[in-house]
Amino acid sequence: MPLPMPKGTRSNLIEQLTKSIYESSIFPSGRVNPYSMKMTETQAKIATGCDLDKAASAILGEQHITTFVRSEMQSIQLDRSRLSANSSRFRDFYSEDEAKFLATGLIRSFESLPWKYHFLMALPGLSDRIHPMDRGLITISRTTQLVTGSHLNAKENSAECKGTPNRDRQKQSRWHSNSIYARISIDGYVSSDQKSESVLQAHDRLFSLIGLLVAFKVLEADYLWANGDEGRNPISVILESDQNEQQLESIHLDSTYQTLVNDLGYTSSFLSLTETPNAPGEAVERLIEAIQPCTSERISSAAKWFLDSYAGNNSQVKFVQLMIAFEILLGDRDMSKETGIATLMANRCAYMIGRSSKHRENLIAAFKHGYEIRNRIVHAGTSRLTHKEHTNFQFMQELCARVIQHEAVALFDPA
C-alpha cells in the first residue's frame, strides 16, 4: 500500500523541496550535490507521529524523506550542455520551474513507497544434491525462501533472453548453479548508502537464518564454502517492478562477517542425508525444520546474536553476544528481579534440556560460571579469556544451539 499522503502535505513538500533543489549546488557531471540540499525544513513538513511519518519511518528510518531524496537525487542527470566552470549553483543554469519539476517527480516516487526487493545470499553449493526441492525453491513464509541457482538462472533467461540463441543465454547466468540462495523479500526502500531500514532488516534476517542453520547442525564454520567463491559472497539486491526485476548494487559484507561466511560449510550429518538413497527428501525436510523459526521474531533475534558469537577474533565480545542470545531466549525482566537473571536462566535452561537431576545440576553450574565470565568482561573489562573460559564458551555455544532447537520445536510442534 502506497504511503498515506494528504494533499496539503504533498503540496507543502513539493514547495519546500523545490526551494531546496533551486538553492543547491551541482557537480560538473551534471548531478545535484545531495548534501548541498537543505532538507531540515522539508523534513519538518511531515508532522511527527502522523500516519505518513510512521509509515515512512518504518521503511526508511528516522530521517525518512531526507534519506529518500538525497539517495534518489544521485541518479538524476541534468543537461550538462548548460553548465559552465564559473558557477556550481543550480539556480545559475536552471529555472525554478525545472526545480519544481524535479521536486514533483521525487515526491511522486516517495508516495509510491514501499517498493519490493529481494535480498539473496549464497549458501555453500549443494543444489544438485537435494533434487527433491520443488521447482528449485522452498517457501518458508511470505518473505523467506531457499532458491537454487539453477532456478534463478532459468527464471532470468526466460524473462530476459526470449528469442536469444542458447549460446548467448549462457552468458546471462550470474548465479552459481550448484548453490542454494537464501532469499528475503521486503517491501521497503534501499538507499544508495545501503543504510536504510530495509537494508538493515534484510541483513539481520539473512544472518538470523544462517544462525538457525548453524544451530540446527546444517552448517558449521569449519571449512571453506563448497562453491569455492571465497571472499566474494555479497548480498545481491533485486528491485521488483511490474515490468521486470532490476539488479542493484550488491551489499558487501564487512570483514568480520565476510570471514565467517567464507568458513561456512555443511556438517557431515547433514551431508549424509543428501546421500541417503531411500529418503531423498530428508535433506529438504531438515532445511525446512531449521529455517522455519525465522518467522518468530524472538527466535530469529536470538539466532542472529548466536551467529555473532562465531564472528570475529575478539573472544570477549563473542562471549557477551552469546549471553545476549541466552537472555533473549530465557530471560524475564520481572522474574529476574526476585531470583537474579543468572539463576533464572540457568534453571530454565537446565529444566528445558536436562536429562536427569545430575545433568541439570551440571548445566546450572556451567551456566552460572558462564554468566560470571560475562560479568567480568562487562564490568571488570577482562582483556582475554583463559583456556578454561574458552572451553566454557564452546560449551555455552553448544548449549545455546540446543536451546534454540528446543524453542523452535516447541513453537512449531506444541504437542
Secondary structure, 3 states (H helix, E strand, C coil): CCCCCCHHHHHHHHHHHHHHHHCCEECCCCCECHHHCCCHHHHHCCCCCCHHHHHHHHHHCCCHHHHHHHHHHCCCCCCHHHCCCCCCEHHHCCCHHHHHHHHHHHHHHHHCCCEEEEEEEECCCCHHHCCCCHHHEEECCCCEEEEEHHHHHHHHHHHHCCCCCHHHHHHHCCCCCCCEEEEEEEEECCCCCCCCHHHHHHHHHHHHHHHHHHHCCCEECCCCCCCCCCCCCCEEEEEECCCCEEECCCECCCHHHHHHHHCCEECHHHHHHHCCCCCCCHHHHHHHHHHHHHHCHHHHHHHHHHHHCCCCCCHHHHHHHHHHHHHHHHCCHHHHHHHCHHHHHHHHHHHHHCCCHHHHHHHHHHHHHHHHHHHHHHHHCCCCCCHHHHHHHHHHHHHHHHHHHHHHHHHHCCC
